[in-house]
Amino acid sequence: MVTSVGMQTDFIEAVKELIELDYDAIGAYEAAIIRLDKPEYRKKLQEFKEDHERHVKELTEFLVALGKEAPSGPDNTKSVIAKVKVMFGSIIGDGKILSAMLSNEEDTNTAYERMNKRVDELPGSTIHKVIARGLEDEIKHKNWLQSVLEER
C-alpha cells in the first residue's frame, strides 16, 4: 500500500491522516504480535506498537490544543489491508509476517518524512519535535525489520 499522507494541502488534515495511519500500524502490530512464533520478535514489535500509540497520543494532543477534532481510530480500508498482509504472512511464518510489517513501516516512514518537511507550516509549534521524534521511531522500526530479515 502506498500512502498519500503528507501530501494533503491542509496541514491539519495531513496530521489527521497521519494519526489514522498510526492507528492502522497499531492494528497491524496487534495482528502480527499474536501470530509470531519467536518471543524476541513479539517483544520488539510490542515496543514498536507502543511507539505508534505514543504518536497517536501526541498528535491528538496537538490537534486538541488547536481546538480541532482528532480521529479516534484507523481508516478502516487501510487498516484492513495492513492486517490482511500480516494474516497472509502468518500462514508461511515469522519471516513473511516481518516482511509484511516492513511493507507497512515503509508507508509510515514515507508519511513521517513528508510531514517532517512540512513542519514549517506552524512555526514555533511543538509539532516539529513530535513529528521529528516520530520519524526517528519509524526509521528505527524499518531498520530493525530490515536487519532481521537480512539475517534470516
N, C-alpha and C positions, 0 to 999 in steps of 0.2 A: 504494500500500500504506500503510495506516495502522498505526503501531506502537503496541504496548502497553507498550513498555519504559519503566520508571519507575513503573508502576502496581502492580507486584508488592508484596505485603505485606512480604516479607522483603527487606531492603536488599541483602544479599549475592546473593540470586537476581536482583535487579534489575541489579546490577553484572555478573553473568554474562551476562545477556541484552544488556546494553549492549556487552559485548565481542563477542558474536555479531553484533550489528548493525554494529559497526565492521568485523568480518571480511566481512560482506555488502557493506559500502561498498567495501572493498578490491577485492573481486571485480568489482563494478560498474565501479570506476575502471579496473581492468585491461582489462575488455571495452571500455570507452569509448576509452581511450588508443590502442589498436591500430586503432580504426575512424575516428578523427578525421582530417580532411584537413589542417587548419591546425596547423603546428608549435607556434605560440604557445599554442593550446588544449591540445595534448598536454603541453607543458611545465607549464602551470598545473595541469592535472589530475594530473600526476605529483607535484607538490608537495602537492596535497590528499590523494592516496593515502598519501604519506609521513606526513602528519598522522594519518591513521587508523591507520597502522602504529604510530606512537608511542602513540596512545591504547590500543591493544591491549597494548603492552608495559607501559605504566604501570599500567593497570588490572589486568593479570595480576600484576604485582609486588605490588600491594596485596593481592590475594587470597592469593597465596603467603605473604606475610608473616603473614597471619592463619591459615595452615595450611589454606587452602581450595584446592580444585582449580578451575582456570580452564578455560574452553572452549579447545579447540585449533583451532577452525575455525568457520565460519559455521553458522547454522541453514540446512540445505540447502533447505528450501522457500522461505524468504525470499530466499536468495541467488539461486536460480533466477529468481524474479520480478524482482529488481533487474537481473540480467543480461539477461533477455529484453526488458525495456523498452529497454535500450541497443541490443540487437541489432536490434530492430524500427526503432529510430530511425536506425540506420546505413543502412537502405535508402533513407532520404529525405535524409540528410545531417547535417552538423555541428549545425545548429540543433535538429534533433529529438533528437540524442544529448545535447546540453546540456540540453534540456528534460527528458529522462528523468533525467539526473543531478540536475537541480533538484528533481524529484519525490522522488528518493532522499534528497537533502540536507534536504528538508523533514521527512522522518521522523527523520533523525539530530538535527536541530535540536530537534524536539519531545522526543525522548528525553533529550537533554542538558539541556534546560530543566527537565523533570520531575526529573531526577536532581539538578540544581543546587539545587532546592528541598528535596531530601531529605537533603542532606549533614549536617544537624543530627543525624542518627541516630548518627553516630560522632564526637562532639566531640573535638577535639584531633588528629584523624587528618589525614594529608596528603592524603587522598582529596578533601578540599574543594578544594584547589588544582588537583589533577589534573582534576576534573570542571569547574571554572570555566574552566580553560585549554582544555579540550575544547570547552566551549560557545563560547568565543571563536573557536576554529578553525571550528566548524560555522557560526557566523554569518558569518564571513569567506567560507567556501565558498559559502554561499547567496547572499550579497550579490554576489559576483563573477559567479556564474552568472546572476543576475537582471539585472545591469547589461549583460553581454554579450548576453543575449537581447533586452533592450530596444533595444540599438544595432543589432541585425540587421534 
